[in-house]
Amino acid sequence: MRRRAFISLLGSAAIAWPLMVRAQQGERVRTIGILASQPLPPIHRFARKLRDYGYAEGQNIRLVSRFAEGRDERYPVMAAELAALPVDLIVTWGTPAALAAKQATSTIPVVMGAIGDPVSVGIVSNLARPDGNITGFAAQNVDLDGKRLELLKDLLPHLSRVGMLANSANPILDVSLQKLRPAAEQLGVAVDVVDIQSGAGIEGALLQLERTRPDGVLVAPDLLLLARRGEIAAALGKSKLPAVYPFREYTDVGGLIIHGANLSILFERAAGYVDRILKGAKPADLPVQLATEFELIINLKTASMIGLTIPPTLIARADEVIE
C-alpha cells in the first residue's frame, strides 16, 4: 500500500483499521489498540510485520487506532477508550502515550513501540525486568541530544548559542536537558529552550527563533513537533537557520541533518513482542530493549538552499546523503 493510501485510511484521530471480515471458524480474533500521534511510516511497518508472524486483518487480528494528532492532552481519554473496548493489548508511541496507557490500565498488556527513557519518567522501574503490564523498546533519543549538539558544533565551529525547540509538557524534556547540559558546557555552547506546548504555539516559537537568530537549532524528540514537521522545517529553512532533527521523518520535509534511532526497526521488533504476548508471554518477563541502530542523514539540497557548506568529514560519517 502506498503511503498516501495508508494515511488516507488511517488519518482520523479515532478509527478502526480495515474492517473485519468473518473470522476463520474456531479462530479467536485478537484486538490490538494503537495509541500514537499520527499514522506515520513506523506504524505501517509494525502492521506489515504482524503479517510475517501469521496475523491477518479480519481473520485472527483487529487493529483499532487512536491518533492524538499532536495534541497530547487527548491521550488519557483515548487510552481509556481503548481499555474500555476492551482490547487485548495496547501499542504506544512516545512518552505521553505510554504514560496515558499506564494510567488507563494495569492489566491489559502494553508494548511501547518507541519511547525515550521509560525508567526516568516512571513507566517501568527496571529495563531488564519491567514490572507490571508494560514492556517495549526505547529509542534512547534523549541520550542523543548531546550527540546532536556535537553535530551542530562540527557543522558550525563558531557555534556559541543554540535554540532548542521543545515541548515542556512532555515529561521527557527534563531528562533530555539533564543529559544535554554537560555536553553544552563542554562545548562552550549556551542552549535556550523555545517552548511549544501546543500546535497553536508553533508559529510564535518559530518567529522567536527568527528574531533572536541563534547560531543553530536543535529540535527535541517530541511527537507534537513531529506532527508539525513540515511547518517547522520550512520556517527554519526560510530563516536560513541550520538545524539538527531527531527523526528520519524530517527528511521528507527538507530537514538539514537527522540523527536518531531507526524507529521503523523498533516497531518491527515491537510486533515480535506483541506476538509473544498474544501467545502467552508476560510483559514483565520481556526486557525493555534499547535501540542499537542509529542513523545520520544529511540533506545537501537543504544545505545549498540556506547557503551552508557541509564539511567533507561530516559527509563521510553519514549513513545517507540526500542530494
C-alpha positions as CSV (number, residue, x, y, z in Angstrom):
1,M,0.0,0.0,0.0
2,R,1.4,3.4,-0.9
3,R,2.0,5.8,2.0
4,R,-0.6,8.2,0.6
5,A,-3.3,5.5,0.7
6,F,-2.2,4.4,4.1
7,I,-2.5,7.9,5.6
8,S,-5.9,8.3,3.9
9,L,-7.1,5.1,5.5
10,L,-5.7,5.9,9.0
11,G,-5.8,9.7,9.1
12,S,-8.6,10.3,11.5
13,A,-8.0,10.6,15.3
14,A,-10.2,7.7,16.2
15,I,-10.8,5.0,13.7
16,A,-10.7,1.2,13.2
17,W,-8.2,-0.2,10.7
18,P,-9.5,-2.1,7.7
19,L,-13.0,-3.5,8.5
20,M,-13.2,-7.0,9.9
21,V,-14.4,-9.8,7.7
22,R,-15.7,-13.0,9.1
23,A,-13.0,-14.8,11.1
24,Q,-11.9,-18.2,10.2
25,Q,-14.1,-20.7,12.1
26,G,-12.8,-21.5,15.5
27,E,-10.1,-18.9,15.5
28,R,-10.3,-16.1,18.0
29,V,-9.8,-12.6,16.7
30,R,-7.5,-10.6,19.0
31,T,-7.8,-6.8,19.2
32,I,-4.8,-4.5,19.4
33,G,-5.1,-0.9,20.2
34,I,-2.7,1.6,18.7
35,L,-2.1,4.9,20.7
36,A,0.1,7.4,18.9
37,S,0.2,10.9,17.5
38,Q,-0.1,10.1,13.8
39,P,-0.2,7.1,11.4
40,L,3.4,7.6,10.4
41,P,5.5,5.0,8.5
42,P,6.9,3.1,11.6
43,I,3.3,2.2,12.4
44,H,2.8,1.0,8.9
45,R,5.9,-1.2,9.3
46,F,4.5,-2.6,12.5
47,A,1.3,-3.6,10.9
48,R,3.1,-5.2,8.0
49,K,5.5,-7.1,10.3
50,L,2.5,-8.6,12.1
51,R,1.6,-10.4,8.9
52,D,5.1,-12.1,9.0
53,Y,4.1,-13.5,12.3
54,G,0.9,-15.0,10.8
55,Y,-1.6,-12.3,11.7
56,A,-4.2,-11.3,9.1
57,E,-6.6,-8.5,9.5
58,G,-10.2,-9.8,9.8
59,Q,-9.0,-13.4,10.3
60,N,-7.2,-13.5,13.6
61,I,-6.5,-9.9,14.4
62,R,-8.2,-6.5,14.5
63,L,-6.3,-3.2,14.8
64,V,-8.0,-0.2,16.4
65,S,-6.2,3.1,16.4
66,R,-6.4,6.4,18.4
67,F,-4.3,9.2,17.0
68,A,-3.8,12.4,19.1
69,E,-2.7,14.5,16.0
70,G,-0.1,16.3,18.1
71,R,-2.5,17.1,21.0
72,D,-1.0,15.4,24.0
73,E,-4.0,16.3,26.2
74,R,-6.1,13.8,24.2
75,Y,-4.0,10.7,25.2
76,P,-5.7,10.0,28.6
77,V,-9.2,9.9,27.1
78,M,-8.0,7.8,24.1
79,A,-6.2,5.4,26.3
80,A,-9.2,5.0,28.5
81,E,-11.4,4.4,25.4
82,L,-9.1,1.6,24.2
83,A,-9.1,0.0,27.7
84,A,-12.9,0.1,27.8
85,L,-13.5,-1.6,24.4
86,P,-11.6,-3.7,25.6
87,V,-8.5,-4.5,23.6
88,D,-6.2,-7.5,24.2
89,L,-3.1,-5.3,24.0
90,I,-2.1,-1.7,23.5
91,V,0.9,-0.5,21.4
92,T,2.1,3.1,22.2
93,W,4.5,5.6,20.6
94,G,6.1,8.3,22.7
95,T,6.2,9.2,26.4
96,P,2.8,10.9,26.8
97,A,1.0,7.9,25.1
98,A,2.8,5.4,27.3
99,L,2.1,7.3,30.5
100,A,-1.6,7.5,29.5
101,A,-1.7,3.8,28.8
102,K,-0.1,3.1,32.2
103,Q,-2.8,5.3,33.9
104,A,-5.6,3.7,31.9
105,T,-4.9,0.0,32.8
106,S,-2.8,-2.2,35.0
107,T,-4.0,-5.4,33.5
108,I,-4.0,-5.0,29.7
109,P,-0.5,-5.7,28.3
110,V,1.2,-2.6,26.8
111,V,4.0,-2.6,24.3
112,M,6.0,0.6,23.9
113,G,6.9,0.8,20.2
114,A,9.3,3.6,20.8
115,I,9.9,5.8,23.9
116,G,12.8,7.9,25.1
117,D,13.6,6.8,28.7
118,P,10.8,4.8,30.4
119,V,12.7,4.5,33.7
120,S,13.3,8.2,34.2
121,V,9.6,9.1,33.7
122,G,8.4,6.2,35.9
123,I,6.8,4.0,33.4
124,V,8.9,1.0,34.4
125,S,11.3,0.6,37.3
126,N,13.7,-1.7,35.6
127,L,14.7,-2.3,32.0
128,A,15.8,-5.9,32.4
129,R,12.6,-7.0,34.3
130,P,9.9,-4.4,33.8
131,D,7.3,-4.6,36.5
132,G,3.6,-4.8,35.8
133,N,2.0,-4.9,32.4
134,I,4.3,-2.7,30.3
135,T,7.4,-3.5,28.2
136,G,8.8,-2.5,24.8
137,F,11.5,-0.5,23.1
138,A,13.5,2.6,24.0
139,A,14.8,4.8,21.2
140,Q,17.4,6.5,23.6
141,N,16.7,9.7,21.8
142,V,17.3,11.8,24.9
143,D,20.8,10.2,25.1
144,L,21.5,11.5,21.6
145,D,20.7,15.2,22.3
146,G,24.4,15.7,23.2
147,K,25.5,14.0,20.0
148,R,23.2,16.2,18.0
149,L,24.7,19.3,19.7
150,E,28.2,18.0,18.7
151,L,27.0,17.6,15.1
152,L,26.0,21.3,15.1
153,K,29.4,22.2,16.5
154,D,31.1,20.1,13.8
155,L,29.0,21.9,11.2
156,L,29.4,25.3,12.7
157,P,32.8,25.7,14.6
158,H,31.8,29.2,15.7
159,L,28.7,27.8,17.4
160,S,28.1,29.5,20.8
161,R,24.3,29.9,21.1
162,V,21.6,27.3,20.2
163,G,17.9,27.5,20.3
164,M,16.1,24.2,21.2
165,L,12.5,23.7,20.0
166,A,10.9,21.6,22.8
167,N,7.6,20.8,24.5
168,S,7.8,21.3,28.2
169,A,4.5,19.5,28.7
170,N,6.4,16.3,27.7
171,P,7.9,14.8,30.8
172,I,10.9,13.5,28.9
173,L,12.2,17.1,28.4
174,D,13.6,17.4,31.9
175,V,15.5,14.1,31.4
176,S,16.7,15.4,28.0
177,L,18.0,18.7,29.4
178,Q,19.8,16.9,32.2
179,K,21.8,14.9,29.7
180,L,22.3,17.8,27.3
181,R,23.8,20.3,29.8
182,P,27.1,18.5,30.3
183,A,27.7,18.4,26.5
184,A,26.8,22.0,26.2
185,E,29.2,23.1,28.9
186,Q,32.0,21.0,27.5
187,L,31.4,22.6,24.0
188,G,31.0,26.1,25.5
189,V,27.5,26.4,24.0
190,A,24.5,28.1,25.6
191,V,21.2,26.3,24.9
192,D,18.0,28.3,25.1
193,V,14.7,26.3,25.2
194,V,12.0,27.7,23.0
195,D,8.9,26.1,24.5
196,I,6.0,24.8,22.4
197,Q,3.2,23.1,24.4
198,S,0.5,23.0,21.7
199,G,0.2,23.3,17.9
200,A,-1.0,26.9,18.4
201,G,2.4,27.8,19.8
202,I,4.4,26.7,16.8
203,E,4.2,29.9,14.8
204,G,5.2,32.1,17.8
205,A,8.1,29.9,18.6
206,L,9.4,29.9,15.1
207,L,9.1,33.7,14.9
208,Q,11.0,33.9,18.2
209,L,13.9,31.9,16.6
210,E,13.8,34.1,13.5
211,R,14.0,37.2,15.7
212,T,16.7,36.0,18.2
213,R,18.8,34.4,15.4
214,P,20.7,31.6,17.4
215,D,23.7,30.1,15.6
216,G,21.8,26.8,15.2
217,V,18.7,24.9,16.3
218,L,18.1,21.6,17.9
219,V,14.6,20.1,17.5
220,A,13.7,17.9,20.5
221,P,12.5,14.3,20.1
222,D,8.8,15.1,20.6
223,L,5.7,13.9,18.7
224,L,3.9,17.2,18.9
225,L,6.8,18.7,17.0
226,L,7.0,15.8,14.6
227,A,3.3,16.2,13.8
228,R,4.2,19.8,12.6
229,R,7.5,18.9,11.0
230,G,6.6,20.4,7.6
231,E,5.9,23.8,9.2
232,I,9.0,23.7,11.4
233,A,11.5,22.6,8.6
234,A,10.1,25.2,6.2
235,A,10.3,28.0,8.6
236,L,13.9,27.1,9.7
237,G,14.9,26.8,6.0
238,K,13.4,30.1,5.1
239,S,15.2,31.8,8.1
240,K,18.4,30.0,7.0
241,L,18.9,28.5,10.5
242,P,20.9,25.3,10.5
243,A,19.1,22.6,12.5
244,V,19.5,19.0,13.6
245,Y,16.4,16.8,13.9
246,P,15.8,13.6,15.8
247,F,13.6,11.5,13.4
248,R,14.0,10.2,9.8
249,E,10.5,11.6,9.0
250,Y,12.0,15.1,8.9
251,T,13.9,14.1,5.7
252,D,10.5,14.1,3.9
253,V,10.2,17.9,4.6
254,G,13.7,19.0,3.9
255,G,15.3,18.6,7.4
256,L,19.0,19.5,7.2
257,I,20.6,16.9,9.5
258,I,18.8,14.0,11.1
259,H,20.4,11.9,13.8
260,G,18.4,9.3,15.8
261,A,17.2,5.8,16.2
262,N,15.6,4.0,13.3
263,L,12.0,3.9,14.7
264,S,10.7,1.6,11.9
265,I,13.1,-1.1,13.2
266,L,11.9,-0.6,16.7
267,F,8.3,-1.0,15.7
268,E,9.1,-4.2,13.7
269,R,10.6,-5.6,16.9
270,A,7.6,-4.5,18.8
271,A,5.5,-6.7,16.5
272,G,7.6,-9.6,17.8
273,Y,6.8,-8.7,21.4
274,V,3.1,-8.5,20.5
275,D,3.2,-12.0,19.0
276,R,4.9,-13.4,22.1
277,I,2.4,-11.7,24.5
278,L,-0.6,-12.9,22.5
279,K,0.9,-16.4,22.7
280,G,1.1,-16.2,26.5
281,A,4.3,-14.4,27.5
282,K,4.0,-11.9,30.3
283,P,5.2,-8.3,29.7
284,A,7.2,-8.4,33.0
285,D,9.2,-11.3,31.6
286,L,10.2,-9.4,28.4
287,P,13.0,-6.8,29.0
288,V,12.7,-3.3,27.7
289,Q,15.2,-3.3,24.8
290,L,17.3,-0.3,23.8
291,A,17.8,0.9,20.2
292,T,21.0,-0.3,18.6
293,E,20.6,1.2,15.1
294,F,21.1,4.9,14.7
295,E,21.1,7.0,11.5
296,L,22.9,10.1,10.4
297,I,21.2,11.7,7.4
298,I,22.5,14.8,5.7
299,N,20.4,16.8,3.2
300,L,22.8,18.6,0.8
301,K,19.9,20.2,-1.1
302,T,18.8,22.0,2.0
303,A,22.4,22.9,2.9
304,S,22.7,24.6,-0.5
305,M,19.4,26.4,-0.1
306,I,20.5,28.0,3.2
307,G,24.0,28.8,1.9
308,L,25.8,26.3,4.1
309,T,28.7,24.0,3.1
310,I,28.8,20.7,4.9
311,P,32.3,19.6,5.9
312,P,33.5,16.6,3.9
313,T,34.4,14.8,7.2
314,L,30.8,15.1,8.3
315,I,29.5,13.8,4.9
316,A,31.9,10.9,5.2
317,R,30.2,9.9,8.5
318,A,26.7,10.0,7.1
319,D,24.6,6.8,6.6
320,E,22.6,8.6,3.9
321,V,23.2,11.8,1.9
322,I,20.3,13.5,0.0
323,E,21.5,15.5,-3.0
